[in-house]
Amino acid sequence: MKSLKHGKSISDPEITNISEHGFWLFFQGREYFLPYELYPWFKNAPVRQITNVKIYQQSHLYWPDLDVDLSVKILSRPSRYKLVWRAD
């Protein structure tokens, strides 16, 4: 009898550290640093809002309390993507 092949491993995203400069996110076996300079939506957010992150369509992450979604591509190479942010 053979064991069945495992499906694609999908783990929940995890915030591993938060500092005054940004935070570290562990997702799909990689850790990403999100500096507030590049991701200003998180700068003044409470810890509970930063840590409330959900998987959205397997390659996107969504912070529902902040209405922010980012793709893994953006996290991997932020210089390739122009992030637009306007203060309301």
Secondary structure, DSSP 8 states (H G I E B T S, - for coil): -------------EEEEE-SSEEEEEETTEEEEEETTT-GGGTT--HHHHH--EEETTTEEEETTTTEEEEHHHHH-GGGS-------
